[in-house]
Amino acid sequence: METNKTRGNFTGKLGFVLAAASSAVGLGNIWRFPYLAAKDGGGLFIFCYIILALTFGFTLLTTEIAIGRKTGQGPLTAYGVIHPKWRGLGLLASLVPVIILPYYLAIGGWVLKYLTVFVTGEGREAATDGYFTGFISRQFSPVIFMAVFGLLSAMIIFGGVDKGIERTSKCIMPLLLFLIIGISFYALTLHHTDASGLQRTGLEGFKIYLLPNFEGVTLRHLFVVIMDALGQLFYSISVAMGIMVAYGSYVKKDVDLMPSINQIEIFDTLVALLAGLMIVPAVYVFMGTEGMSAGPGLMFISLPKVFSVMGTAGTLIGFLFFLMVAFAAVTSAVSIMEAILSGLVDKFHFSRKKSAAIVTAYGLAGGTIVCFGYNLFYFEVTLPNGTTGQLLDLMDYISNNCLMPLLALLTCILIGWVVKPKTIIDEVTLGGYKFGRKRLYIAMITVIAPLLLFLLLLQSVGISL
């Protein structure tokens, strides 16, 4: 097997925390969290999300990081080291990033396109009806932007764990936080009077976003909110996609895992909350509550319209926003590529550069096919959850709605019932360090998390309770 020297290591706790947090702060956090918060009653969703982050999210994050460090292996081979009869779980853990990478590179290309639009001062054009659909329907332009984004991400993984991933995270994460905080505060200062004379302010949007709305809340609605928050956690903390196992395998044995995990939780939750604070008040001010129901189109359709209404300031804010989104997208794309790369190094003993080249070539080829899914390979399919989608939506549904909950459920069964929680507890407490929330961890990994994941999996495949 490859030695740790060949595989690489994070130089210390800070590098690991920033890399893991940068991985989790991706596109899903920035557009999906605000949309769900607006849809599910603002503060009610946020309350459920925070509770689940401190319990469910903590459990999966701890488990995957500990598995990676204990085995010193990426997701493809780590589960087989934990228990030889469960090596198939490694294939599942590696399949998730393999499916995600092509369409993530395609979406990253869309972000670069919008960044260039605002850099060149053409933000008003991006706000016109049909602009986004017109762009993704072209044959060559989306492929070019996807390739540029993919090669930018590849440059980082070619640099290695410490000089590539860690060094980039240390530079990008502070800039990312600075931009998010700056845009969030700016959103609170906004005010606008619409054609009917109704004035709306950013502070009113802030209240809608943060304060719980219990109007019409039933047990069934509360269940939907909990399941939405649960599903969002996969995006927010990058679990059930092999990433945290890979990053955990690069953590040195003398690092106290619990403070690192706590800091990753805080980073991810803070950025998710700030993403909502950055987007929801701004959309509310210029588009009302109707504008907050845009869903996936929020970033590429609704927000350019908001920036357009802001006037001259909108061009600058739009540029800063898509610059921030581009930073977030690159760090997440790097972590997805790393999850695949680590498997090639560990299983087939390829060099890091050869593995990086293979992953890059696959990502670019797959990303091209995804881009063609809106023109040459266009089709529509009705998914089990009732939505209609194209190739990208189908890949997203398979990976995020089906495979990720299934992987998380099987991981809980493996650790909670087969090899027992002591396997993870021993790794966390290695060197005499304490395991905070140990009793909570045992209860979650054995009973509560599997039950929640089973319910989420049922909902994902269209079985309503």
Rosetta blueprint (number, residue, H / E / L):
1 M L
2 E L
3 T L
4 N H
5 K H
6 T H
7 R H
8 G L
9 N L
10 F L
11 T L
12 G L
13 K H
14 L H
15 G H
16 F H
17 V H
18 L H
19 A H
20 A H
21 A H
22 S H
23 S H
24 A H
25 V L
26 G L
27 L H
28 G H
29 N H
30 I H
31 W H
32 R H
33 F H
34 P H
35 Y H
36 L H
37 A H
38 A H
39 K H
40 D L
41 G L
42 G E
43 G H
44 L H
45 F H
46 I H
47 F H
48 C H
49 Y H
50 I H
51 I H
52 L H
53 A H
54 L H
55 T H
56 F H
57 G H
58 F H
59 T H
60 L H
61 L H
62 T H
63 T H
64 E H
65 I H
66 A H
67 I H
68 G H
69 R H
70 K H
71 T H
72 G L
73 Q L
74 G L
75 P H
76 L H
77 T H
78 A H
79 Y H
80 G H
81 V H
82 I H
83 H L
84 P H
85 K H
86 W H
87 R L
88 G H
89 L H
90 G H
91 L H
92 L H
93 A H
94 S H
95 L H
96 V H
97 P H
98 V H
99 I H
100 I H
101 L H
102 P H
103 Y H
104 Y H
105 L H
106 A H
107 I H
108 G H
109 G H
110 W H
111 V H
112 L H
113 K H
114 Y H
115 L H
116 T H
117 V H
118 F H
119 V H
120 T L
121 G L
122 E L
123 G H
124 R H
125 E H
126 A H
127 A L
128 T L
129 D L
130 G L
131 Y H
132 F H
133 T H
134 G H
135 F H
136 I H
137 S L
138 R L
139 Q L
140 F L
141 S H
142 P H
143 V H
144 I H
145 F H
146 M H
147 A H
148 V H
149 F H
150 G H
151 L H
152 L H
153 S H
154 A H
155 M H
156 I H
157 I H
158 F H
159 G L
160 G L
161 V H
162 D H
163 K H
164 G H
165 I H
166 E H
167 R H
168 T H
169 S H
170 K H
171 C H
172 I H
173 M H
174 P H
175 L H
176 L H
177 L H
178 F H
179 L H
180 I H
181 I H
182 G H
183 I H
184 S H
185 F H
186 Y H
187 A H
188 L H
189 T L
190 L L
191 H E
192 H E
193 T E
194 D L
195 A L
196 S L
197 G L
198 L L
199 Q E
200 R E
201 T E
202 G H
203 L H
204 E H
205 G H
206 F H
207 K H
208 I H
209 Y H
210 L H
211 L L
212 P E
213 N L
214 F L
215 E L
216 G L
217 V L
218 T L
219 L H
220 R H
221 H H
222 L H
223 F H
224 V H
225 V H
226 I H
227 M H
228 D H
229 A H
230 L H
231 G H
232 Q H
233 L H
234 F H
235 Y H
236 S H
237 I H
238 S L
239 V L
240 A L
241 M L
242 G L
243 I H
244 M H
245 V H
246 A H
247 Y H
248 G H
249 S L
250 Y L
251 V L
252 K L
253 K L
254 D L
255 V L
256 D L
257 L H
258 M H
259 P H
260 S H
261 I H
262 N H
263 Q H
264 I H
265 E H
266 I H
267 F H
268 D H
269 T H
270 L H
271 V H
272 A H
273 L H
274 L H
275 A H
276 G H
277 L H
278 M H
279 I H
280 V H
281 P H
282 A H
283 V H
284 Y H
285 V H
286 F H
287 M H
288 G H
289 T H
290 E H
291 G H
292 M L
293 S L
294 A L
295 G H
296 P H
297 G H
298 L H
299 M L
300 F L
301 I L
302 S H
303 L H
304 P H
305 K H
306 V H
307 F H
308 S H
309 V H
310 M L
311 G L
312 T H
313 A H
314 G H
315 T H
316 L H
317 I H
318 G H
319 F H
320 L H
321 F H
322 F H
323 L H
324 M H
325 V H
326 A H
327 F H
328 A H
329 A H
330 V H
331 T H
332 S H
333 A H
334 V H
335 S H
336 I H
337 M H
338 E H
339 A H
340 I H
341 L H
342 S H
343 G H
344 L H
345 V H
346 D H
347 K H
348 F H
349 H L
350 F L
351 S L
352 R H
353 K H
354 K H
355 S H
356 A H
357 A H
358 I H
359 V H
360 T H
361 A H
362 Y H
363 G H
364 L H
365 A H
366 G H
367 G H
368 T H
369 I H
370 V H
371 C H
372 F H
373 G L
374 Y L
375 N L
376 L L
377 F L
378 Y L
379 F L
380 E L
381 V E
382 T E
383 L L
384 P L
385 N L
386 G L
387 T L
388 T E
389 G E
390 Q L
391 L H
392 L H
393 D H
394 L H
395 M H
396 D H
397 Y H
398 I H
399 S H
400 N H
401 N H
402 C H
403 L H
404 M H
405 P H
406 L H
407 L H
408 A H
409 L H
410 L H
411 T H
412 C H
413 I H
414 L H
415 I H
416 G H
417 W H
418 V H
419 V L
420 K L
421 P L
422 K H
423 T H
424 I H
425 I H
426 D H
427 E H
428 V H
429 T L
430 L L
431 G L
432 G L
433 Y L
434 K L
435 F L
436 G L
437 R L
438 K H
439 R H
440 L H
441 Y H
442 I H
443 A H
444 M H
445 I H
446 T H
447 V H
448 I H
449 A H
450 P H
451 L H
452 L H
453 L H
454 F H
455 L H
456 L H
457 L H
458 L H
459 Q H
460 S H
461 V L
462 G L
463 I L
464 S L
465 L L
